[in-house]
Amino acid sequence: MTKPERTERPRLDQGGATAAPQDGSEAPGPSWGPMASEESSSFTTAGVEDNAADLEALFLRHDQRRHVIDLRLSVPWFGRGLYLVILGGGELRSRPRLRRERDRHPLLTLGNMLLVVSLVAIAYAIALVALVVFQGMAG
């Protein structure tokens, strides 16, 4: 049995893109194998600290944009938790982002339809109970 030919791992350039191999063939993609010592020594913690500060600033900015309606509920349900989040306020997303999100999260799904039917049934039941109570009080 012969050993398979060893191919050169693609090298990453400064921007993180895969550099083409020296033999002129096309690079297969990034390699997730062990890193050579000269590659690992090029990493420093300064970049990580800068990124952490940027992320913290981003989240602080996001937290400052409060929604007018911000209802977050977590309900235990047969040993598992269910959550419900209702947010409301002025629209801040751009039209292209709205289209992208509508494509990724369509409105007409089985779960959404079951939720609407359940909410209508609960509202109907509450209205019937209220009607019976008020008729009993009046009659």
C-alpha positions in Angstrom: 0.0 0.0 0.0 1.4 3.4 -0.9 1.1 6.5 1.1 -1.1 9.2 -0.4 0.7 12.2 -1.8 1.1 15.0 0.8 -0.4 18.2 -0.4 0.7 21.6 0.9 -1.7 23.2 3.4 -3.1 26.6 2.1 -1.5 29.5 3.9 -3.6 32.5 5.1 -2.5 36.0 4.0 -2.6 39.0 6.4 -6.3 39.6 5.9 -7.2 36.0 6.7 -7.9 35.0 3.1 -6.5 31.8 1.8 -3.4 32.4 -0.3 -2.9 30.3 -3.5 -0.4 27.4 -3.2 3.1 27.9 -4.7 2.5 25.2 -7.4 -0.2 27.3 -9.1 -3.1 24.9 -8.2 -6.2 26.3 -6.6 -6.3 26.5 -2.8 -8.9 24.0 -1.4 -9.9 26.3 1.5 -8.7 27.2 5.0 -7.0 24.5 7.1 -8.0 23.8 10.6 -5.1 21.6 11.4 -2.3 22.3 13.9 -0.7 25.7 13.6 3.1 26.1 13.0 5.0 27.9 15.7 5.8 30.9 13.4 2.1 31.3 12.7 1.1 31.0 16.4 3.7 33.6 17.5 2.1 36.2 15.2 -1.0 36.3 17.4 -1.1 38.8 20.3 -3.6 39.7 23.0 -3.6 43.3 21.9 -6.0 42.6 19.0 -8.3 40.6 21.3 -8.5 43.4 23.8 -9.3 45.9 21.1 -12.0 43.6 19.7 -13.5 43.1 23.2 -13.7 46.8 23.8 -15.4 47.3 20.4 -17.9 44.5 21.2 -18.6 46.0 24.6 -19.2 49.4 23.1 -21.6 47.9 20.5 -23.6 46.1 23.2 -23.8 49.2 25.3 -25.1 51.2 22.3 -27.7 48.4 21.7 -28.8 48.4 25.3 -29.4 52.1 25.2 -32.0 51.8 22.4 -34.9 50.8 24.6 -38.1 49.6 23.1 -41.4 51.3 24.1 -42.8 47.8 24.6 -40.4 45.2 26.0 -42.2 42.1 27.4 -40.1 39.0 28.1 -41.7 36.0 29.7 -40.2 32.6 30.5 -42.8 29.9 31.5 -42.0 26.4 32.8 -43.8 23.9 30.6 -43.6 20.1 31.3 -40.0 20.2 32.5 -39.0 22.5 29.7 -39.1 26.3 29.5 -41.0 28.3 27.0 -40.2 31.9 26.3 -42.2 34.7 24.7 -40.7 38.1 23.7 -42.8 41.0 22.5 -41.0 44.1 21.5 -42.5 47.3 20.1 -41.4 50.7 19.1 -40.2 52.7 16.1 -38.8 50.8 13.2 -35.0 51.2 13.0 -34.2 48.5 10.4 -33.5 49.4 6.8 -35.7 48.1 3.9 -33.1 45.6 2.7 -32.7 44.2 6.2 -36.5 44.0 6.6 -36.7 42.0 3.3 -33.8 39.7 4.4 -35.4 39.0 7.7 -38.9 38.4 6.2 -37.3 35.8 3.8 -35.5 34.1 6.8 -38.4 34.3 9.2 -41.7 34.1 7.3 -44.9 35.1 9.0 -47.1 32.2 7.8 -45.7 29.2 9.7 -47.4 26.4 11.5 -46.2 27.7 14.9 -47.4 31.3 14.2 -50.8 30.0 13.0 -51.2 27.9 16.2 -50.3 30.9 18.3 -52.9 33.1 16.6 -55.6 30.4 16.9 -54.8 29.9 20.6 -54.9 33.6 21.3 -58.3 34.0 19.5 -59.7 30.9 21.4 -58.5 32.4 24.8 -60.0 35.8 24.0 -63.3 34.1 22.9 -63.4 32.1 26.2 -62.7 35.2 28.3 -65.5 37.1 26.4 -67.9 34.2 27.0 -67.1 34.1 30.7 -67.5 37.9 31.0 -70.8 37.7 29.2 -72.1 35.0 31.5 -70.9 36.9 34.6 -72.5 40.2 33.5 -75.8 38.5 32.6 -75.9 36.8 36.0 -75.3 40.1 37.7 -78.0 41.9 35.6 -80.6 39.1 35.7 
